[in-house]
């Protein structure tokens, strides 16, 4: 033995002579995989510069444990630095048998950072019995536990690189080695990771069995951290088996667990998976919110692949929401993040998503190029990915030509080899689109009617390889086919389908998400999982992660409970065409279809590019309203110039002027206006024809459901007034007194007593409910829009739970009418009160000053007391205000929206 080795052995003996240090290191090692935060705190008291000088062996082992704890907590770069420090100190101490663990840790970090080939190179050096790793003291060999861990890492790296067969072989080797070592926790973790590999092979049931067993075993062993990490692959297996509701349940439990830990990466992974599951279930807005929260959590991390996947889910969620600009931005970010990804799977999914986006934007050459890029990827074997690429290629052909037929033939072959219901439905829709392009409209109509008649169950839940197929997608394609036909009967049917899509937004989850045979069981499990998670907060921040989680959970539970109770289902006749006059603005890709119904005849005008143009003008008007709200009462008396009024002129030009001739010579009946998406927030009252506001030219009415006839004036007795004044809105108390003065028998609750409990208990027994308080609109997160009652903020999600049958609600609050609607999702306070059973809602589209709000309340209730209907009372009050203050900011904010 050399002198140097003798000194190393002496130092090793010194390390073992400090029992408290060794005891602390052993305790930290026990905690590293179960409570990494506590392990790091403990190691902070042990790892000192003096320890390295006096006992480098103990220092090396402490750095090893620190690297493991940092890895578990998601601090990958810090874990790499700690592994290198461990390598250095262990070599100095001569503990060469521990050195291979540092290589394994470094390889694991590389794997988590997306360098799977680098990880595979290092791990292969540890699993090969003939391999040695040259340290400073000569050749070393890994111990059995390190070699077993290396087999597991090789398996996981091969899975990410697409070699699932090779991965399974190494999973088996890792299992056998951990079994020989009697390491039950690592056996369970191996079983969990093997389940992930089965997922890549499409063996969903086998994957779910492994993941479920591994999760239970890890919990029995007290390894909760790794048990909850099973939630992500387990949810993917449930999604592949068509069980999104259960996948969401699993992920919500994991979300709650990781929210209490300082492991941002784990929380981000769960939110990303939750976004994907919500996307499958049809909750596109919630899906995008979860994915964007994952982006925020990962922003300062080095996990480029994971960040790219989060942008991908956000982009896919934007497509069904018809937010093409948002989808384009998110997918561009995903492509940038995943450009150098070593996994073909992720890059292929981004290109496919961009291909579907290009099709929606009618950019067929780009869609064809993206499809060809996926089909040209060497070694790509996924039948789902290849079938989706062929579908895009076929659709990009525009019509039935030989190239489209060749693509569809390949799709049929791949679907027969890898059955996938969503791809089968996608194939039907692409075939219908090709018939539309070829002019064979009867064939297109027949295919789409077959899909719609089969009901929501026929649509499946979608995958990230195929676009989410929703009833609205089929309806939009049907509308295109019918408008292309152009006959009176076809145009009428096109509006009928547009109306069906709109009324479906009161039912925000298709019934197929939960198997009817398991509905009660699933809802019971969800109730148990979610109860106790909803705690009202005094401080309500609509943009906080906590608010997002609370609102999403409440929303999810109630929407699941209400699923399957929509106003239209397969097999029912289409709604009848009303007599009119009615104007329905329906968004179709980038255009707006203006359906005008008069004297029982349906007319249609395509307003090319009006979606983006109107959105831009509406945004400019919103900026002007915010400015005037800060400037004050007298700021907007002039009717000339200014960007806000120019925005109203533009909205008139984009939406009203193209249909002006269809609005001539109408009788005295109200013109019913319906707007989808952001068009529901357009101040149509202030738009002009020949310099005259529509509110003066016509009697306007607004409804959520254009298929229902006017049921007649509601009963508006008795009256309930809830008012919450404060220093910023002192006139609210005077407003309550004015309303109570008009209705002597009204129940008026002002100040601390105007609570959410009072609204819930008294609201259902009153015909007219007036709520005067602060309001908060969250257009990007409409289910977080809220009213500030005396005890706390009342979100639109909680309003959804109230029982307010046949009541009319007046929301005299800032921007209470702002919301968001498409054919399959809805949000905002107006929608929430209508969903709670209200007959109609009076709300404001933008913030108004206290004096205007007070005057409106006095005028409105005066007209109601005189016998006017709510719609007529709003109209009369607004025109009275306009006489004295003609700028639209003052008078056009108030609107009555009728429900079903």
Secondary structure, DSSP 4 states (H G I P E B T S, - for coil): --HHHHHHHHHHHHHHT-HHHHHHHHHHHHHHTT-HHHHHHHHHTT--HHHHHH-HHHHHHHHHHHHHHHHHHT-HHHHHHHHHHHHHHHHHHT-HHHHHHHHHHHHHHHHHTT-HHHHHHHHHHHH-TT--EEETTEEE---HHHHHHHHHHHHHHHHHTT-HHHHHHHHHHHHHHHHHTT-HHHHHHHHHHHHHHHHHTT-HHHHHHHHHHHHHHHHHTT-HHHHHHHHHHHHHHHHHTT-HHHHHHHHHHHHHHHHTTT-HHHHHHHHHHHHHHHHHHT-HHHHHHHHHHHHHHHTTSS-HHHHHHHHHHHHHHHHHTT-HHHHHHHHHHHHHHHTT-S-HHHHHHHHHHHHHHHHHTT-HHHHHHHHHHHHTSTT---HHHHHHHHHHHHHHT-SS-HHHHHHHHHHHHHHHHS--HHHHHHHHHHHHHHHHHHT-HHHHHHHHHHHHHH-GGGG----SSS----HHHHHHHHHHHHHHH--HHHHHHHHHHHHHHHHGGGS-S-GGGS-GGGHHHHHHHHHHHHTT-----SS--TTSHHHHHHHHHHHHHHHHHHTT--S--TTSPPPPPPSEEEEEEEEETTEEEEEEEETTEEEEEEETTHHHHHHHHHHHHHHHHHHHHHH-TTTT---S--HHHHHHHHHIIIIIGGGGGGGTT--SS-EEEEE-GGGGGS-GGG-EETTEEHHHHS-EEEES-TTSPP--PPP--SEEEEE--BTTBTHHHHHHHHHHHHSTT-EEEEGGG--HHHHHHHGGG-SEEEEESEEE--GGGGGG-EEE-SSSEEEHHHHTT---TT-EEEEESTTTT-EEE-SS-EEEHHHHHHHTT-SEEEEESS---HHHHHHHHHHHHHHHHTT--HHHHHHHHHHHHHHH--SHHHHTTEEEEE--
